[in-house]
Amino acid sequence: MLQVNHIRQHTELVKERLAVKHFPEPTLVDEVLASDDERRRVQQANDELLARRNQASREIGAMMSTGRRAEADALKAEVTALKERIEDNEKKLATLETAVREMLQRIPNLPYREVPVGRTPEDNVVVRSGGALPELTSTARPHWDLIRELDLVDFETGAKLTGSGFPLYKGRGARLQRALIQYFLDYNTEAGYTEYIPPYLVNEASAYGTGQLPDKEGQMYHMTEDNLYLIPTAEVPVTNIYRDVILKASDLPVRMTAHSPCFRREAGSFGKDVRGLNRVHQFDKVEIVELVHPDTSYEVLERMVTHVEGLVASLGLPYRILRLCGGDMGFASAMTYDFEIYSAAQQRWLEVSSVSNFEAFQANRMKARFKDADGKIHLLHTLNGSSLALPRIMAGLLENNQTADGIMLPAVLHRYFGSDRIA
């Protein structure tokens, strides 16, 4: 969430940056400032009333001690009137503060100055690419056919157990999932990330802290009786570990990784792009999260991108890295890089990771802060990235590595899977 003081001090810049995200409510910035101006006016008036009430209370004491009872009684009547006005002002302040907060919640994070101008995914900028595109035979098949032939995932039974989009991994399919998860976690922990196993349900405060609420409630599974949400990513519980925490500057950076199932309603998704593992309601993902000093967050963002790039490259998958344009960015992000791998059988690029810097947007919601050497308290910057999401990685491995002798697995997975291929 943006801070009112920042909006006040940089009003035109805020409007300019929101235009890069194609924010549909540009007048909301002025409405926030107008309501905050009124809040300030009421606060100042109330402070003056409080000061007068306190002064009158002291005067009443002095009058009573000197026997000036009639004067004291008259002043008591004034104090009673002041109390009523103060109570009215406090109600107005509460209403105004709520209004300002609710308006701020509707304003997305400001895109960083290097975010490309654009409205759709076609306007994203390819930063770099790697890996050679595989040359498959004319008989190459998409992963949903390979899955069925090799009996790796049972979509029909998953649908019977839960519903469409809830795959049931079995046998070698389950083992490949486990191999990928373990490899991704080992890759991250060897780079200095501390592993966590978070809860898979979070409360409203946690979902609000990372920006899922109130922006994405329609995409989350909500347990209404307990008011809990199934997590859409481990980012939510892991980042919220430091909600309402004040760290020391010497504690930074905080680097965390976690595997979790992820639950997303994906409302409105349909068509050929959702076949097989391309888009499901439950999937596994390994996440990396960093909490850092504001001065270093963009340096850390580039380091995280390099880290994820090394992981994708180690799987032998052709990939490209895109810097998202303003119109294609998430609500809470200041800058995002997407990773895509090429699916040779489908002849299309599949997103497998996003790495984002949220600057202080999440930290302001969570009150995640640090104390510098001078004792001053500042908001942290938070970053996260997929490292990696499994469904499309599995799809790419199956499609790009299909041979007459089976699915050949990359060398880094051999010891985790227990074989060099799925035959």
C-alpha positions in Angstrom: 0.0 0.0 0.0 1.3 3.5 -0.9 1.8 6.0 1.9 -0.2 9.2 1.9 2.8 11.4 2.6 4.6 10.0 -0.5 1.5 10.7 -2.6 1.3 14.2 -1.2 5.0 15.0 -1.8 5.1 13.4 -5.3 1.5 13.8 -6.6 2.3 14.3 -10.3 4.9 11.6 -10.3 2.4 9.2 -8.7 -0.2 10.0 -11.4 2.4 9.5 -14.1 3.5 6.1 -12.8 0.0 4.9 -12.3 -0.7 5.8 -15.9 2.0 3.3 -16.9 0.0 0.6 -15.2 -3.2 1.9 -16.9 -4.8 2.4 -13.5 -8.5 3.0 -14.3 -9.2 5.4 -11.4 -6.7 8.3 -11.8 -9.0 10.7 -9.8 -8.6 8.5 -6.8 -5.2 10.1 -6.0 -6.9 13.5 -5.6 -9.7 12.0 -3.6 -7.2 10.5 -1.2 -5.5 13.8 -0.7 -8.8 15.7 -0.3 -10.0 13.2 2.4 -6.6 13.3 4.1 -6.7 17.2 4.1 -10.1 17.0 5.8 -8.7 14.5 8.3 -5.9 16.8 9.0 -8.3 19.8 9.5 -10.5 17.8 11.9 -7.4 16.5 13.7 -6.0 20.0 14.2 -9.4 21.3 15.4 -9.7 18.4 17.8 -6.2 18.9 19.1 -7.1 22.5 19.9 -10.3 21.3 21.7 -8.3 18.8 23.7 -5.8 21.4 24.7 -8.6 23.8 25.8 -10.3 20.9 27.8 -7.0 20.1 29.6 -6.4 23.8 30.4 -10.0 24.2 31.7 -9.6 21.1 33.9 -6.5 22.5 35.5 -8.3 25.9 36.0 -11.3 24.1 37.7 -8.9 22.5 40.1 -7.4 25.8 41.0 -10.8 27.5 41.4 -12.0 24.7 43.7 -8.9 25.0 45.9 -9.5 28.7 46.3 -13.3 28.4 47.0 -14.4 29.9 43.7 -17.1 27.2 43.3 -19.5 29.2 41.0 -16.7 29.9 38.5 -15.7 26.3 38.6 -19.2 25.1 37.9 -19.5 27.4 34.9 -16.2 26.0 33.6 -17.4 22.4 34.1 -20.3 23.1 31.8 -17.8 24.3 29.2 -15.7 21.1 29.7 -18.9 19.0 29.1 -19.6 20.8 25.9 -16.0 20.4 24.8 -16.2 16.7 25.5 -19.2 16.3 23.2 -17.4 18.2 20.4 -14.3 16.0 20.9 -16.4 12.8 20.7 -18.0 14.1 17.5 -14.6 14.9 16.0 -13.2 11.5 17.0 -16.1 9.8 15.1 -15.4 12.0 12.1 -11.7 11.1 12.3 -12.4 7.4 12.4 -14.7 7.7 9.4 -12.1 9.7 7.4 -9.3 7.4 8.3 -11.3 4.4 7.2 -12.2 6.2 3.9 -8.5 7.1 3.2 -7.4 3.5 4.0 -10.0 2.0 1.8 -9.1 4.3 -1.1 -5.4 3.5 -0.7 -6.2 -0.2 -0.9 -7.5 0.3 -4.4 -4.4 2.0 -5.6 -1.7 -0.4 -7.0 2.0 -0.2 -6.5 3.9 2.3 -8.6 5.9 0.7 -11.4 9.6 1.3 -11.3 11.1 3.7 -13.8 12.5 0.9 -16.0 9.2 -0.8 -16.4 8.3 -0.7 -20.2 5.2 1.3 -21.3 2.6 -1.1 -22.7 -0.8 -2.6 -22.1 -0.7 -6.3 -23.1 1.7 -9.2 -22.9 2.7 -8.4 -26.5 4.3 -5.2 -25.1 6.6 -7.1 -22.7 10.3 -6.8 -23.4 12.5 -9.9 -23.9 15.6 -9.2 -21.8 17.6 -12.3 -22.8 17.1 -15.9 -23.8 19.0 -19.2 -23.5 19.1 -22.8 -24.6 18.5 -24.3 -28.0 15.0 -25.0 -29.3 14.7 -28.8 -29.6 14.1 -30.3 -33.0 11.3 -32.9 -32.6 10.0 -35.4 -35.2 6.7 -35.0 -36.9 5.3 -37.6 -34.5 6.1 -35.6 -31.4 3.1 -35.3 -29.0 2.0 -32.8 -26.4 2.4 -33.6 -22.8 -1.2 -34.6 -22.2 -0.8 -37.4 -24.6 2.5 -38.5 -23.2 1.1 -38.4 -19.6 -1.7 -40.7 -20.6 0.6 -43.1 -22.4 3.1 -43.3 -19.6 0.4 -43.2 -16.9 2.0 -40.3 -15.0 -1.1 -38.2 -14.1 -4.8 -39.3 -13.8 -6.9 -36.2 -14.6 -10.1 -38.2 -14.6 -9.8 -39.6 -11.1 -8.6 -36.2 -9.8 -11.8 -34.7 -11.2 -13.8 -37.5 -9.5 -12.1 -36.8 -6.2 -12.3 -33.0 -6.3 -13.1 -31.5 -9.7 -11.6 -30.5 -13.0 -8.1 -29.0 -12.6 -7.1 -31.1 -9.6 -4.6 -33.7 -11.1 -3.8 -37.0 -9.4 -0.1 -37.7 -9.8 0.8 -41.4 -9.6 3.8 -43.7 -9.9 6.6 -42.2 -12.0 4.6 -39.0 -12.3 4.6 -38.6 -8.5 8.2 -39.5 -8.3 9.1 -36.8 -10.9 7.2 -34.2 -8.9 9.1 -35.2 -5.8 12.4 -35.2 -7.6 11.8 -31.7 -9.0 10.7 -30.3 -5.6 13.8 -31.7 -3.8 16.1 -30.5 -6.5 14.7 -27.0 -6.5 14.9 -26.8 -2.6 18.5 -28.1 -2.6 19.4 -25.6 -5.3 17.9 -22.7 -3.2 19.3 -23.8 0.2 22.8 -24.2 -1.3 22.6 -20.6 -2.5 21.9 -19.5 1.1 18.1 -19.5 1.4 16.7 -20.9 4.6 14.0 -23.6 4.1 10.5 -23.3 5.6 7.4 -25.5 5.5 4.6 -22.9 5.9 0.9 -23.4 6.7 -1.2 -23.9 3.6 -4.1 -21.8 5.0 -3.7 -18.2 6.0 -5.9 -15.6 7.8 -7.2 -12.4 6.3 -4.4 -10.3 7.7 -1.8 -12.4 5.9 -3.7 -12.3 2.6 -4.0 -8.6 3.0 -0.4 -8.1 3.9 1.0 -9.5 0.6 -1.7 -7.8 -1.5 -4.0 -10.8 -2.3 -6.8 -9.0 -0.5 -8.8 -7.0 -1.5 -7.4 -7.3 -5.1 -7.6 -11.1 -5.8 -10.2 -12.5 -3.4 -12.1 -13.9 -6.4 -9.1 -16.1 -7.3 -8.7 -17.6 -3.8 -10.4 -20.5 -2.2 -12.1 -19.2 1.0 -13.0 -21.3 4.0 -16.0 -19.1 5.1 -16.7 -20.8 8.4 -13.2 -20.1 9.8 -12.5 -17.1 7.5 -9.2 -18.7 6.2 -7.8 -18.8 2.7 -6.0 -21.6 0.9 -2.7 -20.1 -0.3 -2.2 -19.2 -3.9 1.6 -19.3 -3.3 4.1 -19.8 -0.4 4.9 -16.2 -0.8 1.9 -15.3 1.3 2.7 -17.2 4.6 6.5 -16.9 4.2 6.5 -13.1 3.7 4.1 -12.7 6.6 6.5 -14.3 9.0 7.8 -10.8 9.5 4.5 -9.0 9.7 4.6 -6.6 12.7 8.3 -7.4 13.2 11.1 -4.8 13.5 14.4 -6.3 12.4 17.9 -4.9 12.9 19.7 -3.6 9.8 22.4 -6.2 10.5 19.7 -8.9 10.1 19.3 -8.1 6.5 18.9 -9.6 4.0 16.4 -12.3 5.1 16.4 -15.1 2.5 13.8 -17.8 2.6 12.6 -20.7 0.4 9.6 -23.0 0.7 7.7 -25.7 -1.2 3.9 -25.7 -1.0 0.9 -26.8 -2.9 -0.8 -23.7 -4.5 -4.5 -23.3 -4.9 -6.0 -20.9 -7.5 -9.6 -20.8 -8.7 -8.5 -19.6 -12.2 -12.0 -18.3 -12.8 -12.8 -17.7 -16.4 -9.9 -19.9 -17.8 -10.9 -22.1 -20.7 -9.8 -23.3 -24.1 -6.7 -25.0 -25.6 -4.3 -23.0 -23.3 -5.6 -24.8 -20.2 -5.2 -28.4 -21.5 -3.2 -30.9 -19.4 -0.9 -29.2 -17.0 -1.0 -25.8 -18.7 -3.4 -24.4 -16.1 -4.7 -26.3 -13.0 -6.4 -25.3 -9.7 -3.8 -27.1 -7.5 -0.1 -27.3 -8.2 3.2 -27.5 -6.5 5.7 -24.7 -6.5 9.0 -23.8 -4.7 9.3 -20.1 -3.8 12.1 -17.8 -2.8 11.4 -14.7 -0.7 13.8 -11.9 0.3 13.4 -9.0 2.8 16.1 -6.4 2.2 17.3 -2.9 2.8 15.6 -0.5 0.4 19.0 0.7 -1.0 19.8 -2.8 -2.3 16.4 -4.2 -3.5 17.0 -3.7 -7.3 20.5 -5.2 -7.0 18.8 -8.2 -5.1 16.1 -8.4 -7.8 18.8 -8.9 -10.5 20.6 -11.5 -8.3 17.3 -13.4 -7.9 16.7 -13.3 -11.6 20.2 -14.7 -12.2 19.5 -17.4 -9.6 16.3 -18.6 -11.2 17.9 -18.4 -14.7 20.6 -20.8 -13.5 17.9 -23.2 -12.2 16.0 -23.2 -15.5 19.2 -23.5 -17.6 20.3 -26.5 -15.5 17.1 -28.4 -16.7 18.2 -27.9 -20.3 15.0 -26.1 -21.2 15.1 -23.3 -23.8 13.9 -20.1 -22.0 13.5 -16.4 -22.3 13.3 -13.7 -19.7 10.8 -10.9 -20.1 10.5 -7.6 -18.3 6.8 -7.0 -17.9 5.2 -3.8 -19.2 3.0 -1.7 -16.9 -0.3 -3.1 -18.2 0.7 -6.7 -17.6 2.1 -6.3 -14.1 0.5 -7.4 -10.9 -1.2 -5.1 -8.5 1.5 -5.1 -5.8 4.6 -5.3 -8.0 6.9 -2.4 -8.8 8.9 -4.5 -11.3 8.5 -8.1 -12.5 10.5 -10.5 -14.7 8.7 -13.5 -16.2 10.5 -16.7 -17.2 9.1 -18.7 -20.1 10.2 -22.0 -21.5 9.5 -23.2 -25.0 7.2 -26.1 -25.4 8.3 -27.7 -28.7 5.2 -30.0 -29.0 2.8 -27.2 -28.4 5.0 -24.7 -30.3 4.4 -22.0 -27.7 6.1 -20.3 -24.7 4.9 -21.3 -21.2 5.4 -19.1 -18.1 7.2 -21.0 -15.3 8.3 -18.2 -13.0 7.8 -14.6 -12.0 10.4 -12.7 -10.0 9.2 -9.4 -8.5 10.3 -6.4 -6.4 7.4 -5.0 -4.3 9.5 -2.3 -2.8 7.8 -1.1 0.4 4.2 -1.9 -0.8 3.8 -5.2 1.0 5.9 -4.0 4.0 3.7 -1.0 4.6 0.6 -3.3 4.7 2.4 -5.8 7.0 4.4 -3.2 9.1 7.5 -5.2 8.3 10.3 -2.8 9.3 14.0 -2.5 10.3 15.9 -0.3 12.7 19.1 1.4 11.3 22.3 2.1 13.2 20.9 5.5 14.3 17.8 3.9 15.8 15.4 5.1 13.1 12.8 2.7 11.9 12.1 2.2 8.1 10.0 -0.1 6.0 11.7 -3.1 4.4 11.6 -3.9 0.7 10.2 -7.4 -0.1 10.9 -9.6 -3.2 9.8 -13.0 -4.3 10.2 -15.4 -7.1 9.0 -18.8 -8.4 11.8 -21.3 -8.2 10.0 -23.0 -9.8 6.3 -23.8 -10.6 6.1 -27.5 -11.4 3.3 -28.2 -13.9 4.7 -26.4 -16.9 8.2 -27.4 -16.1 7.0 -31.0 -16.1 5.1 -30.4 -19.4 8.3 -28.9 -21.0 10.5 -31.7 -19.8 8.1 -34.3 -21.2 7.5 -32.6 -24.6 11.1 -31.4 -25.3 12.9 -34.6 -24.3 10.7 -37.2 -25.9 12.7 -39.8 -27.9 12.2 -43.3 -29.2 13.8 -44.6 -26.0 11.5 -42.6 -23.6 11.6 -39.2 -21.9 15.3 -38.4 -21.3 15.7 -36.4 -18.1 18.4 -33.7 -17.5 21.5 -34.9 -15.6 20.7 -32.8 -12.5 17.6 -34.9 -11.9 19.1 -38.4 -12.3 20.0 -38.9 -8.7 16.7 -37.4 -7.5 14.6 -39.5 -9.8 16.7 -42.6 -9.7 17.0 -43.0 -13.5 18.0 -41.0 -16.5 14.7 -41.5 -18.3 11.0 -42.2 -18.1 10.6 -45.2 -20.4 
